Amino acid sequence: MCPAFCLTDYKVQGQTLTAAVLDLKDESTSRARDRHNKYCSVYVQLSRLRSSNGLYLLRKIDMKDLKFRPHEALTAEMERLGKLEQDTIASWAGR
């Protein structure tokens, strides 16, 4: 017997885990979340682990279960911030 507990992806943000059992199966009817939210959820769940050695899947997944993308507005904002960073560095280098 092994003691265990459940955490939501929201609760594990900022934590580092050595092992986790994850349910990454994409069920279009579950949780009524859009593709961007599913992308963020999967990202948070997978990025909390120290290594893939601690990753255990609750159910078998297919590649279609992992085909999510961030929202286009988020991608555009990340590009804008990257350009702003480059412009700022260039401005400071010219001084």
The first five atom37 places (N, CA, C, CB, O) and aatype in JSON, in Angstrom:
{
  "aatype": [12, 4, 14, 0, 13, 4, 10, 16, 3, 18, 11, 19, 5, 7, 5, 16, 10, 16, 0, 0, 19, 10, 3, 10, 11, 3, 6, 15, 16, 15, 1, 0, 1, 3, 1, 8, 2, 11, 18, 4, 15, 19, 18, 19, 5, 10, 15, 1, 10, 1, 15, 15, 2, 7, 10, 18, 10, 10, 1, 11, 9, 3, 12, 11, 3, 10, 11, 13, 1, 14, 8, 6, 0, 10, 16, 0, 6, 12, 6, 1, 10, 7, 11, 10, 6, 5, 3, 16, 9, 0, 15, 17, 0, 7, 1],
  "atom_mask": [
    [1, 1, 1, 1, 1],
    [1, 1, 1, 1, 1],
    [1, 1, 1, 1, 1],
    [1, 1, 1, 1, 1],
    [1, 1, 1, 1, 1],
    [1, 1, 1, 1, 1],
    [1, 1, 1, 1, 1],
    [1, 1, 1, 1, 1],
    [1, 1, 1, 1, 1],
    [1, 1, 1, 1, 1],
    [1, 1, 1, 1, 1],
    [1, 1, 1, 1, 1],
    [1, 1, 1, 1, 1],
    [1, 1, 1, 0, 1],
    [1, 1, 1, 1, 1],
    [1, 1, 1, 1, 1],
    [1, 1, 1, 1, 1],
    [1, 1, 1, 1, 1],
    [1, 1, 1, 1, 1],
    [1, 1, 1, 1, 1],
    [1, 1, 1, 1, 1],
    [1, 1, 1, 1, 1],
    [1, 1, 1, 1, 1],
    [1, 1, 1, 1, 1],
    [1, 1, 1, 1, 1],
    [1, 1, 1, 1, 1],
    [1, 1, 1, 1, 1],
    [1, 1, 1, 1, 1],
    [1, 1, 1, 1, 1],
    [1, 1, 1, 1, 1],
    [1, 1, 1, 1, 1],
    [1, 1, 1, 1, 1],
    [1, 1, 1, 1, 1],
    [1, 1, 1, 1, 1],
    [1, 1, 1, 1, 1],
    [1, 1, 1, 1, 1],
    [1, 1, 1, 1, 1],
    [1, 1, 1, 1, 1],
    [1, 1, 1, 1, 1],
    [1, 1, 1, 1, 1],
    [1, 1, 1, 1, 1],
    [1, 1, 1, 1, 1],
    [1, 1, 1, 1, 1],
    [1, 1, 1, 1, 1],
    [1, 1, 1, 1, 1],
    [1, 1, 1, 1, 1],
    [1, 1, 1, 1, 1],
    [1, 1, 1, 1, 1],
    [1, 1, 1, 1, 1],
    [1, 1, 1, 1, 1],
    [1, 1, 1, 1, 1],
    [1, 1, 1, 1, 1],
    [1, 1, 1, 1, 1],
    [1, 1, 1, 0, 1],
    [1, 1, 1, 1, 1],
    [1, 1, 1, 1, 1],
    [1, 1, 1, 1, 1],
    [1, 1, 1, 1, 1],
    [1, 1, 1, 1, 1],
    [1, 1, 1, 1, 1],
    [1, 1, 1, 1, 1],
    [1, 1, 1, 1, 1],
    [1, 1, 1, 1, 1],
    [1, 1, 1, 1, 1],
    [1, 1, 1, 1, 1],
    [1, 1, 1, 1, 1],
    [1, 1, 1, 1, 1],
    [1, 1, 1, 1, 1],
    [1, 1, 1, 1, 1],
    [1, 1, 1, 1, 1],
    [1, 1, 1, 1, 1],
    [1, 1, 1, 1, 1],
    [1, 1, 1, 1, 1],
    [1, 1, 1, 1, 1],
    [1, 1, 1, 1, 1],
    [1, 1, 1, 1, 1],
    [1, 1, 1, 1, 1],
    [1, 1, 1, 1, 1],
    [1, 1, 1, 1, 1],
    [1, 1, 1, 1, 1],
    [1, 1, 1, 1, 1],
    [1, 1, 1, 0, 1],
    [1, 1, 1, 1, 1],
    [1, 1, 1, 1, 1],
    [1, 1, 1, 1, 1],
    [1, 1, 1, 1, 1],
    [1, 1, 1, 1, 1],
    [1, 1, 1, 1, 1],
    [1, 1, 1, 1, 1],
    [1, 1, 1, 1, 1],
    [1, 1, 1, 1, 1],
    [1, 1, 1, 1, 1],
    [1, 1, 1, 1, 1],
    [1, 1, 1, 0, 1],
    [1, 1, 1, 1, 1]
  ],
  "atom_positions": [
    [[0.84, -1.16, 0.0], [0.0, 0.0, 0.0], [0.9, 1.24, 0.0], [-0.97, -0.01, 1.22], [1.93, 1.29, 0.67]],
    [[0.48, 2.22, -0.78], [1.25, 3.46, -0.9], [0.33, 4.65, -0.7], [1.97, 3.53, -2.28], [-0.69, 4.75, -1.39]],
    [[0.65, 5.55, 0.2], [-0.2, 6.74, 0.36], [-0.1, 7.62, -0.88], [0.19, 7.54, 1.63], [0.98, 7.76, -1.45]],
    [[-1.19, 8.21, -1.28], [-1.2, 9.06, -2.47], [-2.25, 10.15, -2.3], [-1.49, 8.23, -3.75], [-3.11, 10.07, -1.42]],
    [[-2.16, 11.17, -3.13], [-3.16, 12.22, -3.13], [-3.27, 12.79, -4.52], [-2.81, 13.33, -2.11], [-2.43, 12.54, -5.38]],
    [[-4.31, 13.55, -4.74], [-4.61, 14.09, -6.06], [-4.42, 15.6, -6.04], [-6.04, 13.73, -6.49], [-4.78, 16.28, -5.08]],
    [[-3.85, 16.13, -7.13], [-3.68, 17.57, -7.29], [-4.18, 17.98, -8.66], [-2.2, 17.99, -7.11], [-4.07, 17.22, -9.62]],
    [[-4.72, 19.16, -8.76], [-5.09, 19.69, -10.07], [-3.87, 20.34, -10.7], [-6.26, 20.71, -9.95], [-2.89, 20.64, -10.01]],
    [[-3.93, 20.55, -12.01], [-2.81, 21.22, -12.67], [-2.62, 22.64, -12.12], [-3.03, 21.26, -14.2], [-1.51, 23.16, -12.11]],
    [[-3.71, 23.25, -11.67], [-3.62, 24.59, -11.07], [-2.81, 24.55, -9.78], [-5.03, 25.16, -10.8], [-2.01, 25.45, -9.51]],
    [[-3.02, 23.52, -8.97], [-2.35, 23.4, -7.67], [-0.86, 23.09, -7.79], [-3.02, 22.33, -6.85], [-0.09, 23.44, -6.89]],
    [[-0.43, 22.44, -8.86], [0.98, 22.05, -8.97], [1.85, 23.1, -9.65], [1.09, 20.75, -9.71], [3.06, 22.92, -9.75]],
    [[1.25, 24.18, -10.12], [2.06, 25.22, -10.75], [3.1, 25.72, -9.75], [1.18, 26.4, -11.25], [2.76, 26.03, -8.6]],
    [[4.34, 25.79, -10.18], [5.42, 26.26, -9.32], [6.05, 25.17, -8.48], [0.0, 0.0, 0.0], [7.02, 25.44, -7.77]],
    [[5.53, 23.95, -8.55], [6.11, 22.84, -7.79], [6.93, 21.95, -8.7], [5.01, 22.03, -7.09], [6.75, 21.96, -9.92]],
    [[7.83, 21.19, -8.11], [8.6, 20.19, -8.84], [8.3, 18.83, -8.23], [10.13, 20.5, -8.8], [8.39, 18.65, -7.01]],
    [[7.95, 17.88, -9.08], [7.57, 16.55, -8.61], [8.56, 15.51, -9.13], [6.13, 16.2, -9.05], [9.05, 15.63, -10.26]],
    [[8.85, 14.51, -8.33], [9.74, 13.43, -8.78], [8.96, 12.35, -9.51], [10.48, 12.82, -7.59], [9.52, 11.66, -10.36]],
    [[7.68, 12.21, -9.21], [6.85, 11.21, -9.87], [5.4, 11.69, -9.88], [6.98, 9.83, -9.17], [4.96, 12.4, -8.97]],
    [[4.68, 11.3, -10.92], [3.27, 11.65, -11.02], [2.56, 10.67, -11.95], [3.1, 13.09, -11.53], [3.13, 10.21, -12.93]],
    [[1.32, 10.37, -11.62], [0.45, 9.58, -12.48], [-0.48, 10.57, -13.15], [-0.35, 8.45, -11.68], [-1.27, 11.23, -12.48]],
    [[-0.39, 10.68, -14.47], [-1.16, 11.69, -15.2], [-2.19, 11.03, -16.11], [-0.23, 12.59, -16.02], [-1.96, 9.94, -16.65]],
    [[-3.31, 11.7, -16.27], [-4.33, 11.28, -17.23], [-4.33, 12.31, -18.35], [-5.76, 11.15, -16.55], [-4.96, 13.35, -18.24]],
    [[-3.62, 12.0, -19.43], [-3.48, 12.94, -20.55], [-4.42, 12.61, -21.7], [-2.05, 12.94, -21.05], [-4.34, 13.25, -22.75]],
    [[-5.29, 11.65, -21.52], [-6.21, 11.25, -22.58], [-7.15, 12.41, -22.9], [-7.02, 10.0, -22.16], [-7.79, 12.97, -22.01]],
    [[-7.22, 12.77, -24.19], [-8.09, 13.86, -24.62], [-9.48, 13.32, -24.89], [-7.52, 14.56, -25.88], [-9.69, 12.54, -25.82]],
    [[-10.41, 13.75, -24.08], [-11.81, 13.38, -24.3], [-12.55, 14.67, -24.58], [-12.42, 12.62, -23.07], [-12.72, 15.51, -23.69]],
    [[-12.99, 14.81, -25.8], [-13.6, 16.07, -26.22], [-14.82, 16.46, -25.39], [-13.99, 15.99, -27.67], [-15.16, 17.64, -25.31]],
    [[-15.49, 15.5, -24.78], [-16.68, 15.81, -24.0], [-16.36, 16.17, -22.56], [-17.63, 14.64, -24.02], [-17.21, 16.71, -21.85]],
    [[-15.15, 15.87, -22.11], [-14.84, 16.1, -20.7], [-14.37, 17.52, -20.44], [-13.77, 15.13, -20.23], [-13.68, 18.12, -21.27]],
    [[-14.74, 18.04, -19.34], [-14.29, 19.3, -18.79], [-14.65, 20.53, -19.62], [-12.83, 19.25, -18.6], [-14.38, 21.66, -19.2]],
    [[-15.23, 20.34, -20.77], [-15.7, 21.45, -21.62], [-14.66, 22.56, -21.76], [-16.98, 22.04, -21.05], [-14.99, 23.74, -21.64]],
    [[-13.43, 22.19, -22.01], [-12.36, 23.18, -22.15], [-11.97, 23.29, -23.61], [-11.14, 22.8, -21.29], [-12.05, 22.32, -24.37]],
    [[-11.55, 24.49, -24.01], [-11.13, 24.66, -25.39], [-9.71, 24.12, -25.57], [-11.22, 26.14, -25.8], [-9.06, 23.72, -24.61]],
    [[-9.23, 24.13, -26.81], [-7.93, 23.54, -27.13], [-6.78, 24.28, -26.45], [-7.71, 23.52, -28.64], [-5.79, 23.65, -26.08]],
    [[-6.9, 25.58, -26.29], [-5.84, 26.34, -25.63], [-5.72, 25.94, -24.16], [-6.1, 27.85, -25.75], [-4.62, 25.75, -23.65]],
    [[-6.85, 25.82, -23.47], [-6.82, 25.41, -22.06], [-6.27, 24.01, -21.9], [-8.22, 25.48, -21.46], [-5.53, 23.73, -20.95]],
    [[-6.61, 23.12, -22.83], [-6.07, 21.76, -22.78], [-4.56, 21.8, -22.99], [-6.75, 20.87, -23.83], [-3.82, 21.07, -22.33]],
    [[-4.1, 22.63, -23.92], [-2.66, 22.79, -24.17], [-1.96, 23.24, -22.89], [-2.4, 23.82, -25.31], [-0.94, 22.67, -22.5]],
    [[-2.49, 24.25, -22.24], [-1.89, 24.77, -21.0], [-1.89, 23.72, -19.9], [-2.63, 26.03, -20.53], [-0.92, 23.59, -19.17]],
    [[-2.98, 22.96, -19.79], [-3.08, 21.93, -18.76], [-2.03, 20.85, -18.97], [-4.48, 21.31, -18.76], [-1.34, 20.46, -18.03]],
    [[-1.9, 20.36, -20.2], [-0.92, 19.32, -20.49], [0.49, 19.86, -20.26], [-1.07, 18.82, -21.95], [1.33, 19.16, -19.7]],
    [[0.75, 21.09, -20.68], [2.06, 21.69, -20.47], [2.41, 21.74, -18.97], [2.11, 23.12, -21.07], [3.5, 21.34, -18.57]],
    [[1.49, 22.23, -18.16], [1.73, 22.34, -16.72], [1.97, 20.96, -16.12], [0.54, 23.03, -16.0], [2.9, 20.77, -15.33]],
    [[1.14, 19.99, -16.49], [1.28, 18.65, -15.92], [2.64, 18.04, -16.25], [0.17, 17.74, -16.43], [3.3, 17.49, -15.36]],
    [[3.06, 18.13, -17.51], [4.32, 17.52, -17.91], [5.54, 18.29, -17.43], [4.36, 17.4, -19.4], [6.58, 17.69, -17.15]],
    [[5.43, 19.6, -17.32], [6.6, 20.4, -16.96], [6.91, 20.39, -15.47], [6.4, 21.82, -17.41], [7.94, 20.92, -15.06]],
    [[6.06, 19.81, -14.65], [6.31, 19.76, -13.21], [7.26, 18.63, -12.83], [5.0, 19.61, -12.47], [7.81, 18.63, -11.73]],
    [[7.44, 17.66, -13.71], [8.27, 16.5, -13.4], [9.75, 16.79, -13.6], [7.86, 15.32, -14.26], [10.15, 17.48, -14.54]],
    [[10.57, 16.24, -12.71], [12.03, 16.38, -12.83], [12.55, 15.68, -14.07], [12.73, 15.82, -11.59], [13.45, 16.19, -14.73]],
    [[11.99, 14.52, -14.4], [12.41, 13.77, -15.58], [11.26, 12.87, -16.03], [13.69, 12.92, -15.29], [10.28, 12.69, -15.31]],
    [[11.41, 12.33, -17.22], [10.37, 11.43, -17.72], [10.36, 10.09, -16.98], [10.56, 11.19, -19.22], [9.42, 9.32, -17.11]],
    [[11.41, 9.82, -16.21], [11.44, 8.58, -15.42], [10.33, 8.55, -14.39], [12.8, 8.43, -14.73], [9.91, 7.47, -13.98]],
    [[9.86, 9.69, -13.95], [8.8, 9.75, -12.96], [7.41, 9.88, -13.54], [0.0, 0.0, 0.0], [6.44, 10.08, -12.81]],
    [[7.29, 9.76, -14.87], [6.01, 9.91, -15.54], [5.3, 8.56, -15.66], [6.2, 10.55, -16.94], [5.85, 7.62, -16.24]],
    [[4.1, 8.48, -15.12], [3.26, 7.3, -15.24], [1.92, 7.74, -15.79], [3.1, 6.56, -13.86], [1.31, 8.68, -15.29]],
    [[1.46, 7.05, -16.85], [0.19, 7.41, -17.48], [-0.93, 6.53, -16.94], [0.29, 7.29, -19.01], [-0.79, 5.31, -16.85]],
    [[-2.03, 7.17, -16.6], [-3.2, 6.45, -16.1], [-3.84, 5.63, -17.22], [-4.22, 7.43, -15.51], [-4.29, 4.5, -17.0]],
    [[-3.88, 6.21, -18.43], [-4.46, 5.52, -19.59], [-3.52, 5.66, -20.78], [-5.87, 6.08, -19.93], [-2.77, 6.63, -20.88]],
    [[-3.56, 4.71, -21.67], [-2.77, 4.75, -22.9], [-3.23, 5.94, -23.74], [-2.91, 3.42, -23.7], [-4.43, 6.21, -23.84]],
    [[-2.28, 6.65, -24.35], [-2.61, 7.81, -25.18], [-2.12, 7.6, -26.6], [-2.01, 9.1, -24.58], [-1.23, 6.79, -26.85]],
    [[-2.7, 8.34, -27.52], [-2.28, 8.39, -28.92], [-1.74, 9.79, -29.19], [-3.46, 8.03, -29.9], [-1.92, 10.69, -28.37]],
    [[-1.09, 9.97, -30.31], [-0.56, 11.29, -30.65], [-1.68, 12.32, -30.75], [0.2, 11.23, -31.97], [-1.46, 13.5, -30.44]],
    [[-2.87, 11.91, -31.16], [-3.97, 12.89, -31.27], [-4.35, 13.47, -29.9], [-5.2, 12.22, -31.91], [-4.93, 14.55, -29.82]],
    [[-4.02, 12.75, -28.84], [-4.31, 13.25, -27.49], [-3.4, 14.4, -27.1], [-4.18, 12.12, -26.48], [-3.68, 15.12, -26.15]],
    [[-2.31, 14.58, -27.82], [-1.33, 15.62, -27.48], [-1.25, 16.74, -28.51], [0.03, 15.0, -27.33], [-0.35, 17.57, -28.44]],
    [[-2.16, 16.78, -29.45], [-2.12, 17.79, -30.51], [-2.9, 19.03, -30.1], [-2.68, 17.23, -31.82], [-4.04, 19.24, -30.53]],
    [[-2.28, 19.83, -29.27], [-2.86, 21.09, -28.83], [-1.9, 22.21, -29.18], [-3.17, 21.08, -27.3], [-0.71, 21.98, -29.34]],
    [[-2.41, 23.4, -29.3], [-1.59, 24.57, -29.57], [-2.03, 25.7, -28.66], [-1.68, 24.99, -31.06], [-3.18, 25.75, -28.24]],
    [[-1.1, 26.6, -28.36], [-1.52, 27.78, -27.6], [-2.4, 28.67, -28.46], [-0.28, 28.57, -27.1], [-2.38, 28.58, -29.68]],
    [[-3.17, 29.51, -27.83], [-4.04, 30.45, -28.53], [-3.18, 31.38, -29.38], [-4.91, 31.26, -27.52], [-2.07, 31.74, -28.99]],
    [[-3.69, 31.76, -30.53], [-2.94, 32.62, -31.45], [-2.55, 33.95, -30.8], [-3.76, 32.88, -32.72], [-1.48, 34.48, -31.07]],
    [[-3.42, 34.48, -29.95], [-3.11, 35.75, -29.28], [-1.92, 35.59, -28.33], [-4.34, 36.26, -28.52], [-1.12, 36.52, -28.18]],
    [[-1.81, 34.43, -27.69], [-0.67, 34.19, -26.8], [0.62, 34.1, -27.61], [-0.89, 32.89, -25.99], [1.64, 34.65, -27.22]],
    [[0.57, 33.41, -28.73], [1.75, 33.3, -29.59], [2.16, 34.68, -30.1], [1.46, 32.36, -30.79], [3.35, 35.0, -30.1]],
    [[1.2, 35.49, -30.52], [1.51, 36.84, -31.01], [2.12, 37.69, -29.9], [0.24, 37.52, -31.55], [3.06, 38.45, -30.15]],
    [[1.6, 37.58, -28.69], [2.14, 38.35, -27.56], [3.56, 37.91, -27.21], [1.24, 38.2, -26.32], [4.4, 38.75, -26.89]],
    [[3.83, 36.62, -27.27], [5.18, 36.13, -27.01], [6.16, 36.66, -28.06], [5.19, 34.58, -27.0], [7.29, 37.01, -27.72]],
    [[5.74, 36.72, -29.3], [6.58, 37.27, -30.37], [6.81, 38.76, -30.15], [5.94, 37.04, -31.75], [7.93, 39.25, -30.33]],
    [[5.77, 39.49, -29.75], [5.9, 40.93, -29.49], [6.89, 41.18, -28.35], [4.54, 41.55, -29.15], [7.73, 42.07, -28.44]],
    [[6.77, 40.41, -27.28], [7.68, 40.57, -26.15], [9.12, 40.2, -26.51], [7.2, 39.72, -24.97], [10.06, 40.84, -26.04]],
    [[9.29, 39.19, -27.35], [10.62, 38.82, -27.81], [11.27, 39.94, -28.61], [0.0, 0.0, 0.0], [12.45, 40.23, -28.43]],
    [[10.49, 40.58, -29.48], [11.02, 41.71, -30.26], [11.33, 42.89, -29.35], [10.01, 42.13, -31.35], [12.36, 43.54, -29.52]],
    [[10.46, 43.15, -28.39], [10.71, 44.23, -27.43], [11.99, 43.97, -26.65], [9.51, 44.38, -26.47], [12.76, 44.9, -26.4]],
    [[12.23, 42.74, -26.27], [13.47, 42.38, -25.56], [14.69, 42.64, -26.44], [13.44, 40.9, -25.12], [15.68, 43.21, -25.98]],
    [[14.61, 42.24, -27.7], [15.72, 42.47, -28.62], [15.97, 43.95, -28.83], [15.45, 41.8, -29.96], [17.13, 44.38, -28.84]],
    [[14.92, 44.73, -28.98], [15.06, 46.18, -29.16], [15.67, 46.83, -27.92], [13.69, 46.82, -29.47], [16.5, 47.73, -28.04]],
    [[15.27, 46.37, -26.74], [15.8, 46.92, -25.49], [17.29, 46.61, -25.35], [15.01, 46.37, -24.27], [18.08, 47.48, -24.98]],
    [[17.67, 45.37, -25.63], [19.09, 44.98, -25.56], [19.91, 45.79, -26.54], [19.26, 43.47, -25.84], [20.99, 46.27, -26.21]],
    [[19.4, 45.95, -27.77], [20.1, 46.73, -28.78], [20.25, 48.19, -28.36], [19.38, 46.65, -30.1], [21.28, 48.81, -28.61]],
    [[19.21, 48.72, -27.74], [19.24, 50.12, -27.27], [20.3, 50.29, -26.19], [17.86, 50.55, -26.74], [21.05, 51.26, -26.21]],
    [[20.36, 49.36, -25.24], [21.33, 49.45, -24.15], [22.74, 49.2, -24.66], [20.98, 48.45, -23.04], [23.7, 49.77, -24.13]],
    [[22.9, 48.36, -25.65], [24.24, 48.07, -26.21], [24.79, 49.28, -26.94], [24.18, 46.86, -27.17], [26.0, 49.47, -26.99]],
    [[23.92, 50.11, -27.49], [24.34, 51.29, -28.24], [24.75, 52.44, -27.35], [0.0, 0.0, 0.0], [25.28, 53.43, -27.86]],
    [[24.54, 52.38, -26.06], [24.86, 53.48, -25.15], [26.31, 53.52, -24.83], [24.08, 53.38, -23.9], [26.74, 54.4, -24.08]]
  ]
}
